[in-house]
Amino acid sequence: MSGAVTPFVWGESRIDPPRLAARGAAREAEPDAAQEERLATLERDAFAKGFAQGERAGAEAAGQRGEAMLRRLTQTVEELTTLRARMIHETERQLVQLALAIARRIVHREVTLDRDLLVAIARVGLDRLGESAHVTVRLHPEEYEAVGAARIARIGSSNVQVVPDERIGRGGCRLESDLGMLDAGVDAQIQELARALLGEEEPAHAVAR
């Protein structure tokens, strides 16, 4: 019969329903797997990029901290060097001042024990002023008496006069001439030595009137 419909028999068909379903599932799974792979790739790239940026930022921050630390260290070393130099300078200054104070006491004592020293001090001052100058030598009254006429004669000459003066301290010896005034006493000499040793300006030997 030409119009009859032949019934479809599963056993005789080449299409396997389970296999067909598996193929469909595989085709549906392929886009999902590809998308997951792309997502995984993007995730790895993003992680790598973020890690690299983090490394650069960390390195820059560490470099800045290192530079700041080096600057602080350099500044500290400079401050310590300056402090050390200042301490050494102050220590040296104190030692010089102590030595000068001891020297002053020793010389004063020696002048008290040996009056010839005062005569020698006066002679040094006269040598500085010159033999031709008319000079007045002023001494402390008690030391003037202690020096005695004989020693005063060794100081004096036709151009030199030795007189007592209450304004002169012990160990002092002031010389006055037409050229000016010269303090040749013990304290004046110690002060002049202090100015020279401590780096201060040295005073002139004679001061114009």
C-alpha positions as CSV (number, residue, x, y, z in Angstrom):
1,M,0.0,0.0,0.0
2,S,1.5,3.2,-1.2
3,G,0.2,5.5,1.5
4,A,1.2,3.4,4.4
5,V,3.6,4.8,7.1
6,T,6.4,2.6,8.0
7,P,6.8,2.5,11.8
8,F,10.2,3.7,13.2
9,V,12.0,0.9,15.0
10,W,14.8,1.9,17.4
11,G,16.6,-1.3,17.1
12,E,16.9,-0.9,13.4
13,S,18.0,2.8,13.4
14,R,21.7,4.0,13.2
15,I,21.1,6.7,15.8
16,D,21.9,5.7,19.3
17,P,19.9,7.8,21.7
18,P,22.4,7.6,24.6
19,R,25.2,8.5,22.3
20,L,23.3,11.4,20.9
21,A,22.6,12.7,24.4
22,A,26.3,12.4,25.3
23,R,27.3,14.3,22.2
24,G,24.8,17.0,23.0
25,A,26.2,17.3,26.5
26,A,29.8,17.4,25.2
27,R,28.8,20.2,22.8
28,E,27.3,22.1,25.6
29,A,30.3,21.5,27.8
30,E,32.8,22.7,25.2
31,P,31.9,26.4,25.5
32,D,31.9,26.1,29.3
33,A,35.3,24.6,29.4
34,A,36.7,27.2,26.9
35,Q,35.2,30.0,29.0
36,E,36.7,28.5,32.2
37,E,40.1,28.3,30.5
38,R,39.8,31.9,29.4
39,L,38.8,32.9,32.9
40,A,41.7,31.0,34.3
41,T,44.1,32.6,31.9
42,L,42.8,36.0,32.7
43,E,43.0,35.2,36.4
44,R,46.6,34.1,36.0
45,D,47.5,37.2,34.0
46,A,45.8,39.5,36.5
47,F,47.6,37.8,39.4
48,A,51.0,38.0,37.6
49,K,50.4,41.7,36.8
50,G,49.3,42.5,40.3
51,F,52.2,40.5,41.7
52,A,54.7,42.4,39.5
53,Q,53.1,45.8,40.4
54,G,53.3,44.8,44.1
55,E,56.9,43.9,43.7
56,R,57.7,47.2,42.1
57,A,55.8,49.1,44.7
58,G,57.4,47.2,47.5
59,A,60.9,47.7,45.9
60,E,60.2,51.5,45.6
61,A,59.0,51.7,49.1
62,A,61.9,49.8,50.4
63,G,64.3,52.0,48.4
64,Q,62.7,55.1,49.8
65,R,63.0,53.8,53.3
66,G,66.6,52.8,52.7
67,E,67.5,56.2,51.3
68,A,65.8,57.9,54.3
69,M,67.7,55.6,56.7
70,L,71.0,56.4,55.0
71,R,70.2,60.2,55.2
72,R,69.5,59.9,58.9
73,L,72.6,57.8,59.4
74,T,74.7,60.3,57.5
75,Q,73.2,63.2,59.5
76,T,73.9,61.3,62.8
77,V,77.5,60.6,61.9
78,E,78.0,64.3,61.0
79,E,76.4,65.4,64.2
80,L,78.6,63.0,66.2
81,T,81.7,64.2,64.4
82,T,80.9,67.8,65.1
83,L,80.1,66.9,68.7
84,R,83.4,65.0,69.1
85,A,85.4,67.9,67.6
86,R,83.6,70.4,69.9
87,M,84.2,68.2,72.9
88,I,87.9,67.9,72.0
89,H,88.1,71.6,71.5
90,E,86.4,72.3,74.8
91,T,88.6,69.8,76.6
92,E,91.8,71.2,75.1
93,R,90.6,74.7,76.1
94,Q,89.9,73.6,79.6
95,L,93.3,71.9,79.8
96,V,95.0,75.1,78.6
97,Q,93.1,77.2,81.1
98,L,94.0,74.8,83.9
99,A,97.6,74.9,82.9
100,L,97.6,78.6,82.8
101,A,96.0,78.9,86.2
102,I,98.7,76.6,87.6
103,A,101.4,78.5,85.9
104,R,100.1,81.8,87.3
105,R,100.1,80.4,90.8
106,I,103.6,79.0,90.4
107,V,105.1,82.2,89.0
108,H,103.4,84.3,91.7
109,R,105.0,82.1,94.3
110,E,108.4,82.2,92.6
111,V,108.3,86.0,92.4
112,T,107.5,86.1,96.1
113,L,110.4,83.8,97.0
114,D,112.9,85.2,94.5
115,R,112.8,88.9,94.0
116,D,115.3,88.7,91.2
117,L,112.5,87.3,89.0
118,L,110.7,90.6,89.3
119,V,113.8,92.5,88.3
120,A,114.2,90.1,85.4
121,I,110.6,90.8,84.3
122,A,111.3,94.6,84.5
123,R,114.4,94.1,82.4
124,V,112.5,92.2,79.7
125,G,110.0,95.0,79.5
126,L,112.7,97.6,79.2
127,D,114.3,95.6,76.4
128,R,111.0,95.7,74.5
129,L,110.7,99.5,74.8
130,G,114.4,100.1,73.9
131,E,117.3,101.6,75.8
132,S,116.8,105.1,74.6
133,A,113.2,105.5,75.9
134,H,112.6,107.4,79.1
135,V,110.7,104.8,81.2
136,T,108.9,104.8,84.6
137,V,108.7,101.4,86.2
138,R,105.8,101.0,88.6
139,L,105.8,98.1,91.2
140,H,103.6,97.1,94.1
141,P,104.7,99.1,97.2
142,E,105.5,96.0,99.3
143,E,107.4,94.4,96.4
144,Y,109.2,97.6,95.8
145,E,110.4,97.5,99.4
146,A,111.2,93.8,99.2
147,V,113.2,94.2,96.0
148,G,115.5,96.6,97.7
149,A,117.7,99.5,96.6
150,A,120.4,97.2,95.2
151,R,118.1,95.4,92.8
152,I,116.3,98.6,91.9
153,A,119.6,100.0,90.9
154,R,120.0,97.1,88.5
155,I,116.7,98.2,86.9
156,G,117.2,101.9,86.9
157,S,119.4,104.0,84.8
158,S,119.6,107.6,83.7
159,N,116.5,107.0,81.5
160,V,114.7,104.7,83.9
161,Q,112.9,105.5,87.2
162,V,111.5,102.9,89.5
163,V,108.6,103.9,91.8
164,P,106.0,102.2,94.1
165,D,102.4,102.4,93.0
166,E,99.4,101.1,95.0
167,R,97.5,100.6,91.8
168,I,99.8,97.8,90.8
169,G,98.9,94.3,92.0
170,R,101.4,91.8,93.4
171,G,103.6,90.4,90.7
172,G,102.8,93.4,88.6
173,C,105.2,95.5,86.7
174,R,104.0,98.4,84.6
175,L,106.3,100.4,82.3
176,E,105.3,103.8,81.1
177,S,107.3,105.8,78.5
178,D,106.9,108.5,75.8
179,L,106.0,105.7,73.4
180,G,103.2,104.2,75.5
181,M,102.5,101.8,78.3
182,L,103.6,98.2,78.7
183,D,102.2,95.8,81.3
184,A,105.0,93.3,82.0
185,G,103.6,91.8,85.1
186,V,102.9,88.1,85.8
187,D,99.2,88.3,85.2
188,A,99.6,90.3,82.0
189,Q,102.0,87.8,80.6
190,I,99.8,84.9,81.5
191,Q,96.8,86.6,79.8
192,E,98.9,87.2,76.7
193,L,99.9,83.6,76.7
194,A,96.3,82.5,77.1
195,R,95.2,84.6,74.1
196,A,97.9,83.1,72.0
197,L,97.2,79.5,73.0
198,L,93.4,79.8,72.9
199,G,93.4,81.3,69.4
200,E,92.4,84.8,70.4
201,E,93.8,88.0,69.2
202,E,97.2,88.9,70.8
203,P,97.3,92.3,72.3
204,A,99.9,94.8,71.3
205,H,102.9,95.1,73.6
206,A,102.6,98.9,73.8
207,V,99.4,100.9,73.9
208,A,99.5,104.5,72.7
209,R,98.6,107.1,75.3
